[in-house]
Amino acid sequence: MRTKGTVRLATRGSTLAQRQAALVGEALENRRYEVELETVETTGDQIRDELIHQLGKTGAFVRELDQRVLDGEVDAAIHSMKDMPTEQPTDLVTAGVPERGPPGDVLVTPDGTSFEALPEGAVIGTSSLRRRAQVLAERPDLTVEPIRGNVDTRLEKVLAPALQAELEERREADKNRKGDTGSYKPEYDDDADESDAEDPITVDDWHAGLSDLERRALERDIDTEYDALVLAEAGLTRSGLDEYVEYERLPTKEFVPAPGQGALAVTALDDDTARELNEVLDHPRTRVETTVERTILAELGGGCIAPIGIYAIVQGEHVHASVQVFDGDGEESVIGSKDLPVSRHATAAREFAQELAERGAAELIDAAREADE
């Protein structure tokens, strides 16, 4: 079959980024394009001791990819939209916005405990200012601690304490069953028929049944014992790790997602290639929803400085937009929602943002900016 040509795409090297790049590549290949991926290590990948919001201010996960496009080394770059600053180089356009994945957040725990059932003082891991504020707004009795790393690294940190404790318990039980002779002596209930008793699982058998994720967690040094982790559902599922952990979806009403969460953006020079990419990749509904979210964010000017959640969803002739702006501890907030006409969604989004700013959102954002300086 004759192809339409080769499209060179820049992407980050994480498992999540590679899987997202594969989604874009597959869509292009289905339209008879050849696809070449160039893996780029960004500043955000290199810096391990900065929090996500500090990196986000400078587009640390974005700019090296876009620079490859500006330099003509690749045709386009693939980004997680929520990582993108609202301002981008004037020579670039967001050529394609594929259909959005799950937009919300999830709570991951070692044993499937729900958010409401977490005990007082439980330690929640997140490096997102928004998630921290939302957790504390709903449960001020919880403790929120920063956590960094790719999706698999963060999951390992949460799973490690419980798995390592279970390993020690199993080792101790094995010692007790073997006795002084070192031979295996299974214990049975005195009232039970020995023929009905099941041999206990040995440590080796238990270890063999673990996933690769759990085995890596067993080997991890524990600095902070996290009881739970809050992260994006799209990141969890696209990484292919959702089947290995217990998680609960958090309601988007109380935990309004980050602008663009779950969506991808493909940037390119404003030329014929961009128009071709748009024809193949663009999902009109996702484009409208994320335009509303990013327009509100740009108008408020919060960026990664303040805890802001913005979520838009097309409903018929309107786009329902929900916004939360918090202080750092989730104690003060400006919360609002509004139906915006699809026909003028970008203009209406700016007007809605101005209303929120006048209601106090601007003051919260200014206070966050001063605290960050």
C-alpha positions in Angstrom: 0.0 0.0 0.0 1.4 3.4 -0.9 1.9 5.7 2.0 1.2 9.5 2.3 4.7 10.2 3.6 6.6 10.1 6.9 5.6 12.1 10.0 8.3 12.5 12.6 7.0 13.0 16.1 8.9 14.1 19.3 7.8 12.6 22.6 9.1 12.1 26.1 10.6 8.8 27.1 8.4 7.7 30.0 6.2 4.7 29.7 3.1 6.9 29.8 4.5 9.3 27.1 5.5 6.4 24.8 2.0 4.9 25.1 0.4 8.2 24.3 2.7 8.6 21.3 1.7 5.2 20.2 -2.0 6.3 20.2 -1.2 9.2 18.0 1.1 7.1 15.8 -1.6 4.5 15.3 -4.1 7.1 14.2 -1.7 8.4 11.6 -0.7 4.9 10.4 -4.4 4.1 10.0 -4.5 6.9 7.4 -1.4 5.5 5.6 1.3 7.7 7.1 4.6 6.3 8.1 5.5 7.4 11.7 8.9 7.9 13.3 9.2 8.7 17.0 12.1 10.7 18.4 12.5 10.4 22.2 13.5 13.6 23.9 14.6 14.0 27.6 13.1 17.2 28.9 14.2 19.4 31.8 11.3 18.0 33.8 12.6 14.5 33.3 16.1 15.4 34.4 15.1 17.3 37.6 14.1 14.8 40.3 13.8 17.1 43.4 11.4 19.7 42.2 7.6 19.6 42.7 5.4 19.4 39.7 4.0 23.0 40.0 7.5 24.4 40.2 8.4 22.7 37.0 5.2 23.6 35.3 5.8 27.3 35.5 8.5 27.1 32.8 7.0 24.4 30.6 9.7 22.0 31.7 8.0 19.0 30.1 7.2 20.8 26.9 9.7 23.3 25.6 12.5 20.8 24.5 9.9 18.9 22.4 8.6 22.1 20.8 12.1 23.3 20.1 12.7 20.2 18.0 9.7 21.3 15.9 10.9 24.9 15.6 14.3 23.7 14.6 12.8 21.5 11.8 14.2 18.2 13.3 10.7 16.8 13.6 7.3 17.5 12.2 5.3 17.6 15.4 5.5 17.1 19.2 3.1 15.1 21.4 2.2 16.6 24.8 0.0 15.8 27.8 -2.2 18.9 27.5 -2.2 19.7 31.2 1.6 20.1 31.1 1.4 22.9 28.5 1.7 26.5 29.4 -1.2 28.6 28.2 1.3 30.7 26.1 3.2 28.9 23.4 5.7 30.0 20.7 3.9 32.2 18.1 5.2 30.0 15.2 3.5 26.9 16.6 -0.1 25.8 16.6 -1.9 23.0 18.4 -2.5 21.1 15.2 -4.3 18.1 16.7 -6.3 17.4 19.8 -7.3 13.7 19.8 -10.3 12.3 21.7 -9.9 12.8 25.4 -9.2 9.9 27.8 -10.7 9.8 31.3 -10.6 13.3 32.6 -10.8 12.7 36.4 -8.6 11.7 39.3 -8.4 8.4 41.2 -7.4 7.4 44.7 -5.0 4.4 44.8 -4.6 2.5 48.0 -2.8 -0.8 48.8 -6.1 -2.5 49.8 -8.9 -0.6 48.0 -9.9 1.7 50.9 -12.2 4.5 49.8 -11.6 8.2 50.3 -14.3 8.4 52.9 -13.0 5.4 54.8 -9.4 6.6 55.1 -8.5 6.9 58.8 -7.8 10.2 60.3 -4.2 11.3 59.7 -3.8 9.0 56.7 -0.9 10.2 54.4 -1.9 11.1 50.9 0.8 11.5 48.2 0.5 14.2 45.5 2.7 17.0 44.2 -0.3 18.8 42.6 -1.3 22.0 44.4 -4.9 21.4 43.1 -5.1 17.9 44.4 -3.7 18.9 47.8 -6.2 21.7 48.2 -9.1 19.5 47.1 -8.2 16.6 49.5 -7.9 19.0 52.4 -11.1 20.8 51.5 -13.0 17.5 51.7 -10.9 15.9 54.5 -8.9 18.4 56.6 -8.1 15.6 59.0 -5.8 13.9 56.4 -2.1 14.6 55.8 -0.9 15.5 52.3 2.8 14.9 51.4 4.6 15.6 48.1 5.5 12.7 45.9 7.4 12.8 42.6 8.2 10.4 39.8 6.5 8.7 36.8 3.2 6.8 37.4 4.9 3.5 38.1 7.4 5.1 40.6 4.6 6.8 42.5 2.6 3.6 42.6 5.6 1.7 43.9 6.1 4.2 46.7 2.5 3.7 47.8 2.5 -0.1 47.6 5.9 -0.5 49.3 5.1 -0.2 53.0 2.3 -2.7 53.0 4.1 -5.2 50.8 7.3 -5.0 52.8 5.4 -5.5 56.0 3.6 -8.5 54.5 6.9 -10.0 53.4 8.3 -9.8 56.9 5.1 -11.4 58.4 5.4 -14.3 55.9 9.0 -14.8 56.6 8.3 -15.0 60.3 5.4 -17.4 59.8 7.7 -19.6 57.6 10.3 -19.7 60.4 7.7 -20.7 62.9 6.3 -23.5 60.7 9.7 -25.0 60.0 10.6 -25.2 63.7 14.1 -26.1 65.0 14.8 -28.8 62.5 14.3 -26.5 59.6 11.9 -29.0 58.0 8.5 -27.7 56.9 5.8 -28.3 59.5 2.4 -26.9 58.5 0.1 -26.0 61.3 -3.5 -27.3 61.4 -6.6 -26.5 63.4 -6.9 -29.1 66.2 -10.6 -29.6 65.4 -10.1 -29.9 61.6 -9.4 -33.0 59.6 -5.8 -32.9 58.4 -6.8 -34.1 55.0 -8.9 -31.0 54.6 -6.2 -28.5 55.5 -4.4 -26.5 52.8 -0.7 -26.1 52.8 0.2 -22.5 53.6 1.7 -20.4 50.8 5.5 -20.1 51.1 7.3 -16.9 50.8 8.8 -18.0 47.5 5.4 -18.9 46.1 3.9 -15.6 47.3 6.7 -13.7 45.7 6.3 -15.5 42.4 2.7 -14.5 42.3 3.5 -10.8 42.5 3.4 -8.4 39.6 6.5 -6.7 38.3 5.2 -3.5 39.9 4.9 -5.1 43.3 8.3 -6.7 43.1 9.9 -3.4 42.4 8.0 -1.9 45.3 9.4 -4.6 47.6 13.0 -3.4 46.7 12.2 0.3 47.2 13.7 2.3 50.2 10.9 4.0 52.1 11.3 7.6 52.9 7.6 8.5 53.5 4.9 5.9 54.3 2.0 6.8 52.0 -1.4 5.4 52.7 -2.8 6.5 49.4 -2.0 8.3 46.2 -4.1 10.7 44.0 -3.3 10.8 40.3 -5.0 11.1 36.9 -7.0 8.1 35.8 -5.8 8.7 32.2 -2.2 8.3 33.3 -3.0 5.2 35.3 -4.9 3.5 32.5 -2.6 4.6 29.6 0.4 3.3 31.6 -1.3 -0.1 31.6 -1.1 -0.3 35.4 -4.7 0.0 36.4 -5.2 -3.8 36.5 -2.4 -4.1 39.2 -3.7 -1.7 41.8 -6.9 -1.0 43.7 -8.4 2.4 43.0 -11.5 4.6 43.4 -12.6 7.2 40.9 -13.0 10.6 42.6 -16.1 12.6 41.6 -15.3 15.5 39.2 -17.8 17.7 41.1 -15.7 17.8 44.2 -12.3 17.0 42.6 -12.5 19.2 39.5 -9.7 18.1 37.1 -6.8 20.2 35.9 -7.4 22.0 32.6 -6.8 19.6 29.7 -6.4 16.6 32.0 -6.8 13.3 30.0 -6.2 15.1 26.7 -3.3 15.1 24.3 -2.0 18.0 22.2 0.1 17.7 19.0 1.9 20.9 18.2 3.4 21.8 14.8 4.4 24.7 12.7 1.5 26.5 11.1 1.8 25.0 7.7 0.4 22.2 5.5 1.6 19.5 7.9 -0.4 21.1 10.7 -3.5 21.0 8.5 -3.0 17.4 7.6 -2.5 16.5 11.3 -5.6 18.4 12.2 -7.7 16.4 9.6 -6.5 13.1 11.0 -6.2 13.7 14.7 -8.6 16.4 15.8 -11.7 15.5 17.8 -14.0 18.5 17.7 -15.8 17.9 21.0 -12.5 17.5 22.9 -11.1 20.6 21.1 -14.1 22.7 22.3 -13.9 21.4 25.9 -10.2 21.9 26.3 -10.3 25.3 24.6 -12.8 26.4 27.2 -10.6 25.1 30.0 -7.4 26.6 28.8 -9.1 29.9 28.0 -10.4 30.2 31.5 -7.0 29.3 32.9 -5.2 31.8 30.7 -7.7 34.6 31.6 -7.3 33.9 35.4 -3.6 33.7 35.0 -3.0 31.1 37.6 -1.0 28.6 35.6 0.8 26.2 37.9 1.0 28.8 40.7 -2.4 28.4 42.3 -4.6 25.4 43.0 -7.1 25.6 40.1 -9.5 22.9 38.7 -11.3 23.6 35.4 -13.5 21.0 33.7 -15.7 21.6 30.7 -18.1 19.1 29.0 -20.2 19.7 25.9 -23.9 19.2 26.5 -26.0 19.9 23.4 -25.7 23.5 22.4 -23.8 24.5 25.6 -20.5 23.7 27.3 -20.9 23.2 31.0 -17.8 24.6 32.7 -16.9 24.0 36.4 -14.2 25.9 38.1 -12.5 25.7 41.6 -9.9 28.1 42.8 -8.4 27.4 46.2 -5.8 28.7 48.6 -3.0 26.3 49.4 -4.7 24.5 52.2 -8.2 24.2 50.7 -9.7 26.5 53.4 -10.7 29.3 51.1 -12.2 28.9 47.6 -14.1 30.4 44.8 -16.3 27.8 43.1 -18.6 28.3 40.1 -20.2 26.6 37.1 -21.9 28.0 34.1 -23.4 26.8 30.8 -21.5 28.6 27.9 -22.9 28.6 24.3 -20.9 26.4 22.0 -21.2 28.9 19.2 -19.0 31.4 21.1 -17.3 29.2 23.7 -13.9 30.9 23.7 -15.4 34.4 24.2 -17.9 33.1 26.8 -15.1 31.3 28.7 -13.2 34.6 29.0 -16.2 36.4 30.3 -16.9 33.6 32.8 -13.2 33.8 34.0 -13.6 37.5 34.5 -16.7 36.9 36.7 -14.8 34.4 38.8 -11.9 36.9 39.1 -14.2 39.6 40.4 -15.7 37.1 42.9 -12.4 36.6 44.6 -10.5 34.2 42.4 -8.0 36.9 41.4 -7.2 37.6 45.1 -6.5 33.9 45.8 -4.3 33.6 42.7 -2.4 36.8 43.6 -1.8 35.5 47.2 -0.5 32.2 45.7 1.8 34.2 43.4 3.2 36.2 46.3 3.8 33.1 48.4 5.7 31.5 45.5 8.1 34.4 45.1 
